[in-house]
Amino acid sequence: MAKALKTTLADKLKTKRVIKKKKVVSKGSQYQSEIKTRSGFETKVVDLFNKHKVEFDYENKERRLDYTVPAKNCRYLPDFIVRCKTTGQEYFIETKGRFVELSERMKYLYIQEQNPNIKLIMCFMNPNLPINKGSKTTYKAWFESKGITSIDFKQLDKLLNHYNKTGIIDFKTLL
């Protein structure tokens, strides 16, 4: 009798999606035949970078950032890193669908506070969702009040289109 395989939540969280037969502009302008992402939204953002032929790193483990949660040392692996061609400023872009816990949102505040030389950008599927059930505060409003820029997928598309034409990452184009 064959044993039924149990899939735990931990196993599901470890699973990465694989995009096959797509060329993705990656580190050093090298093309990869496949890239693994952790979510469908990240896959969509990879496609957007590819569409605009923008160089990026995806979860480059050599670029982890150290940060400390009080009494605990942690490491952050950014989803995407893009460098402005004219200024050299690096933008660390984190893609998110939603946050369940306050501690998840706080993580990004710690990262920004403890790495003031980086520019952290939150890219939400829907930045206008409330941070909690019944709350009037949206993800966008919460992060912006903490000094972290937040955008949605369409704004990222517009930003990358401008970047592709000018080599400049300019958030004024989103206004």
C-alpha positions in Angstrom: 0.0 0.0 0.0 1.4 3.4 -1.0 1.7 6.1 1.6 0.0 9.3 0.9 2.4 12.2 1.0 1.6 15.0 3.4 2.3 18.5 2.3 2.9 20.8 5.2 2.7 24.6 5.1 6.4 24.7 5.6 6.9 22.6 2.5 4.6 24.9 0.5 6.5 28.0 1.6 9.8 26.4 0.4 8.4 25.8 -3.1 9.6 28.2 -5.8 7.8 28.8 -9.1 9.9 28.2 -12.2 9.4 30.3 -15.3 10.6 28.2 -18.2 11.4 29.2 -21.8 11.6 32.9 -21.0 14.7 34.9 -21.2 15.3 37.2 -18.3 17.8 40.1 -18.3 19.9 39.3 -15.2 23.2 40.2 -13.5 25.9 41.3 -16.0 23.4 41.3 -18.9 23.6 37.6 -19.1 20.4 35.8 -20.2 19.0 32.9 -18.2 16.7 30.3 -19.7 14.8 30.1 -16.4 14.6 31.9 -13.1 12.8 30.7 -9.9 10.5 33.0 -8.0 8.6 32.6 -4.8 5.3 34.0 -6.0 3.2 34.6 -9.0 3.5 38.4 -8.4 7.3 38.2 -8.4 7.1 36.3 -11.6 4.9 39.1 -13.0 7.5 41.7 -11.9 10.3 39.6 -13.6 8.3 39.7 -16.8 8.0 43.4 -16.4 11.7 43.9 -16.0 12.2 41.6 -19.0 9.7 43.6 -21.1 11.6 46.8 -20.4 15.0 45.1 -20.8 16.1 46.4 -17.4 19.1 44.8 -15.7 18.2 43.5 -12.2 19.3 41.0 -9.6 16.7 38.7 -8.2 17.3 37.6 -4.6 21.0 37.8 -5.1 22.3 36.1 -1.9 25.6 38.0 -2.1 23.6 41.2 -1.6 21.8 40.3 1.6 21.4 43.2 4.1 21.9 42.7 7.8 19.4 44.2 10.2 18.5 43.6 13.9 15.1 43.0 15.4 15.5 44.0 19.0 17.6 41.2 20.6 17.8 39.2 17.3 20.1 39.5 14.3 18.5 38.9 11.0 19.3 39.0 7.3 17.1 40.4 4.5 17.1 39.1 0.9 15.7 41.8 -1.3 13.4 40.6 -4.1 14.9 43.0 -6.7 17.8 45.4 -6.9 17.9 48.0 -9.7 20.7 50.6 -10.1 20.0 54.0 -11.6 22.3 54.4 -14.6 22.9 58.1 -14.1 23.2 58.5 -10.3 24.3 55.0 -9.3 21.6 54.9 -6.6 20.4 51.4 -5.9 16.8 50.7 -5.3 15.8 47.6 -3.3 12.3 46.6 -4.5 10.2 44.3 -2.4 7.0 42.8 -3.9 4.1 42.0 -1.6 0.6 40.9 -1.9 -0.4 41.4 1.7 0.9 41.4 5.3 -0.8 39.3 8.0 1.2 40.5 11.1 2.5 43.8 12.3 5.9 42.1 12.7 6.1 41.6 8.9 5.6 45.4 8.3 8.1 46.2 11.1 10.8 44.1 9.5 11.0 46.7 6.6 11.1 49.6 9.1 14.1 48.0 10.8 15.8 47.3 7.5 15.4 51.0 6.4 16.4 52.4 9.8 19.5 50.2 10.0 20.5 50.6 6.3 20.0 54.3 5.7 22.2 54.3 2.6 19.6 52.1 0.7 16.4 53.2 -1.0 13.7 50.6 -0.1 10.6 50.5 -2.4 7.5 48.5 -1.6 5.7 47.3 -4.7 2.2 46.1 -3.8 -0.4 44.1 -5.8 -2.9 46.5 -4.2 -1.4 49.3 -2.0 -4.9 50.5 -1.1 -5.8 47.4 0.9 -6.3 48.1 4.6 -3.4 47.0 6.9 -6.0 45.2 9.1 -9.6 44.1 8.8 -11.7 47.2 9.6 -8.7 49.6 9.5 -8.9 52.8 7.4 -5.1 52.9 7.0 -3.8 51.4 3.8 -0.5 49.7 3.1 0.5 52.6 1.0 -0.4 55.2 3.7 1.3 53.2 6.5 4.6 52.8 4.6 4.6 56.3 3.3 4.1 57.6 6.9 7.2 55.7 7.8 9.3 57.2 5.0 9.2 54.1 2.7 8.1 54.7 -0.9 5.3 52.3 -1.9 4.0 51.8 -5.5 1.8 49.4 -7.3 2.5 47.2 -10.4 1.2 49.8 -12.9 3.4 52.5 -11.3 6.4 50.1 -11.5 5.6 49.6 -15.2 5.5 53.4 -15.8 8.7 53.9 -13.8 10.6 51.2 -15.7 9.4 52.6 -19.0 10.8 56.0 -18.1 14.0 54.3 -16.9 14.4 52.4 -20.1 14.1 55.6 -22.1 16.3 57.8 -19.9 18.4 55.6 -17.6 16.9 57.5 -14.7 14.7 56.1 -11.9 12.5 59.1 -11.1 9.5 58.8 -8.8 8.2 62.2 -10.0 7.1 60.4 -13.2 4.5 58.6 -11.1 2.7 61.8 -10.1 
